[in-house]
Amino acid sequence: MPSESGKTAIIIGATGLVGAACLEQLLESAAYRKVIAVTRRPVPIRHSKLIRVETPFDQLATALEGLVADDAFCCLGTTIRQAGTKAEFHKVDYGYALEFADVTRRQGASHFLLVSALGANAHSPVFYNRVKGLLEKEVEALGFPRLSIFRPSLLLGSRGQNRPAEALGIRLAGMVSPFLRGPLSRIHPIRGDDLGAALVACGEADGPAGKQIYHFDRICAWLART
């Protein structure tokens, strides 16, 4: 078991918008003595607490063997456009993410923190939402003592990629955000670095056992603790 002097975190998706912010916050957190980053490409960070594991995700189970952690952060995600096909999207957002959850659970992780999406529903007619919902369902079935599912709406921040539709959505979000109150607050956009900070705040703190789902207002509550 990890040392009582500090927890060990393992994160996948640490080179993405949310994952990079989450990794940075984990490295600065006094609650974690060790941070394992599992990536397909190099992480441009050097830190005494950081253990870098670079691997093709088709070899994920082998790369994760023997890596014991308390908290597992899954920030892995793509888009159908980026992936190229629905099948490739499913492989990344469902297949790799579920394999990460399965292996980390079997190796002792007690808290799984998952970045999902607003509208995730295993029975949704929308393919993207259905994949996210199926992932949530399968991860829950693994039996983590604590499961924290974050369902953000539009994520704001620089990804270094040209996404015209997303850029338009961000402009529109800026116009309507002041009116997103009450039940509509769930569709309020959030910055990727803020979501990363909220994930780490949730990991640092004691919380209720079982599954908890966090939408915008509850994400902001974690963010307020940072």
C-alpha positions in Angstrom: 0.0 0.0 0.0 1.1 3.6 -0.6 2.9 5.4 2.2 0.8 7.2 4.8 3.0 10.2 4.5 1.2 11.2 1.3 -1.0 9.7 -1.4 0.0 8.5 -4.9 -2.0 9.6 -7.9 -2.0 8.1 -11.4 -3.3 10.1 -14.3 -4.1 9.3 -17.9 -4.7 12.1 -20.5 -2.1 14.4 -18.9 -1.2 16.1 -22.2 -4.8 17.3 -22.9 -6.5 20.5 -21.9 -7.9 19.3 -18.6 -5.3 16.6 -18.0 -2.3 19.0 -18.3 -3.9 21.4 -15.7 -4.7 18.5 -13.4 -1.2 17.2 -13.6 0.2 20.6 -12.7 -2.1 20.9 -9.7 -1.2 17.3 -8.6 2.5 18.1 -8.6 1.9 21.2 -6.5 -0.4 19.4 -4.0 0.9 18.6 -0.6 -1.5 15.7 -0.4 0.3 13.7 -3.1 3.9 12.5 -2.6 4.0 10.8 -6.0 2.3 11.4 -9.4 2.4 8.9 -12.2 1.5 10.3 -15.6 0.6 7.7 -18.3 0.8 9.3 -21.8 1.3 8.5 -25.4 3.6 11.4 -26.0 6.3 13.1 -23.8 5.2 15.3 -20.9 7.2 18.5 -21.0 7.6 18.7 -17.2 10.3 17.7 -14.9 9.5 17.4 -11.2 10.8 15.3 -8.3 7.3 13.8 -7.6 6.6 12.9 -11.3 7.0 9.4 -12.7 6.5 9.5 -16.5 5.2 6.4 -18.3 5.1 6.7 -22.1 3.4 3.9 -23.9 1.2 3.2 -26.9 -2.3 2.8 -25.4 -2.7 -0.5 -27.2 -0.1 -1.7 -24.6 -1.8 0.1 -21.7 -2.3 -3.0 -19.4 1.3 -4.0 -19.7 2.6 -0.4 -19.0 0.4 -0.1 -15.9 1.5 -3.4 -14.4 2.8 -2.9 -10.9 1.9 0.8 -10.7 0.0 1.2 -7.4 -1.9 4.4 -6.6 -4.5 5.6 -4.2 -6.3 7.9 -6.6 -6.8 7.5 -10.4 -7.6 10.5 -12.6 -9.0 9.8 -16.0 -8.8 12.9 -18.2 -8.6 10.9 -21.5 -10.8 12.1 -24.3 -11.0 13.0 -27.9 -13.6 14.0 -30.5 -15.1 11.9 -33.4 -13.5 14.5 -35.7 -10.0 14.1 -34.1 -10.3 10.3 -34.0 -11.4 10.0 -37.6 -14.1 7.4 -37.1 -16.7 6.5 -34.5 -14.8 3.2 -34.0 -11.6 5.0 -33.1 -13.4 7.4 -30.9 -15.0 4.5 -29.1 -11.5 2.9 -28.7 -10.1 6.0 -27.0 -13.0 7.3 -24.9 -14.4 4.0 -23.9 -11.9 1.2 -24.5 -8.7 2.8 -23.2 -10.5 4.7 -20.4 -12.2 1.5 -19.2 -9.0 -0.5 -19.3 -7.2 2.2 -17.3 -10.0 2.0 -14.7 -10.0 -1.8 -14.6 -6.3 -2.1 -14.1 -6.0 0.7 -11.5 -8.9 -0.8 -9.5 -7.3 -4.3 -9.5 -4.1 -2.7 -8.4 -5.6 -1.1 -5.4 -6.9 2.4 -6.3 -9.8 3.4 -4.1 -10.9 6.6 -5.7 -11.5 7.0 -9.4 -12.0 10.5 -10.8 -13.5 10.6 -14.3 -13.9 13.5 -16.7 -17.1 12.6 -18.6 -19.5 15.0 -20.3 -22.8 16.8 -19.9 -25.5 14.6 -21.3 -23.7 11.3 -20.7 -26.3 8.6 -20.8 -25.9 4.9 -21.7 -29.3 5.0 -23.5 -28.8 8.3 -25.4 -29.6 8.3 -29.1 -26.6 10.6 -29.5 -23.5 8.4 -30.1 -21.0 10.7 -28.1 -23.3 10.9 -25.1 -24.0 7.1 -25.3 -20.3 6.2 -25.2 -19.7 8.5 -22.3 -22.7 7.0 -20.4 -21.6 3.4 -21.1 -18.2 4.2 -19.8 -19.7 5.7 -16.6 -21.8 2.6 -16.2 -18.9 0.1 -16.7 -16.5 2.1 -14.4 -19.2 2.0 -11.6 -19.5 -1.7 -12.0 -15.8 -2.1 -11.2 -16.6 -1.3 -7.5 -14.4 1.6 -6.6 -15.0 2.5 -3.0 -15.3 6.1 -4.2 -16.2 7.2 -7.8 -16.3 10.9 -8.7 -17.7 11.7 -12.1 -17.3 15.2 -13.5 -19.7 16.2 -16.3 -18.6 19.6 -17.7 -20.3 21.3 -20.6 -18.2 23.3 -23.0 -14.5 23.4 -22.0 -12.7 26.7 -22.5 -8.9 27.0 -23.1 -6.2 26.7 -25.7 -5.7 23.3 -27.3 -3.3 24.3 -30.0 -5.7 23.0 -32.6 -8.0 24.6 -35.1 -11.6 23.9 -34.1 -13.9 26.4 -35.9 -17.2 25.0 -34.5 -15.8 25.0 -31.0 -14.5 28.5 -31.4 -18.0 29.6 -32.4 -19.4 27.8 -29.4 -17.0 29.6 -27.1 -18.0 33.0 -28.5 -21.7 32.2 -28.1 -21.1 30.9 -24.6 -19.6 34.2 -23.6 -22.8 36.0 -24.7 -25.2 33.7 -22.9 -23.2 32.7 -19.8 -24.7 35.6 -17.6 -28.2 34.1 -18.2 -27.3 30.5 -17.3 -28.7 30.2 -13.8 -30.7 27.6 -11.9 -31.2 24.4 -13.9 -29.5 26.1 -16.9 -26.2 26.4 -14.9 -25.3 22.8 -16.0 -24.6 24.1 -19.5 -22.3 26.9 -18.3 -18.9 26.5 -19.9 -15.8 26.1 -17.7 -12.1 26.6 -18.2 -10.0 23.5 -18.6 -7.6 24.7 -15.9 -10.5 25.3 -13.5 -11.8 21.8 -14.1 -8.3 20.4 -13.5 -8.1 22.3 -10.2 -11.5 21.0 -9.1 -10.5 17.4 -9.8 -7.5 17.7 -7.6 -9.4 19.4 -4.8 -11.8 16.5 -4.9 -9.0 14.0 -4.8 -7.3 15.8 -1.9 -10.5 15.8 0.3 -12.3 13.1 2.1 -15.7 12.5 0.5 -18.7 10.2 0.6 -18.3 6.7 -0.5 -19.9 5.5 -3.7 -20.7 7.4 -6.8 -21.0 11.2 -6.9 -21.8 13.2 -10.1 -20.6 16.7 -10.4 -22.1 19.3 -12.8 -21.1 22.9 -13.1 -22.4 24.1 -9.7 -20.8 21.3 -7.8 -17.6 21.6 -9.8 -17.4 25.2 -8.8 -17.9 24.2 -5.1 -14.7 22.1 -5.4 -12.9 25.0 -7.2 -13.8 27.3 -4.4 -11.7 25.1 -2.1 -8.5 25.7 -4.0 
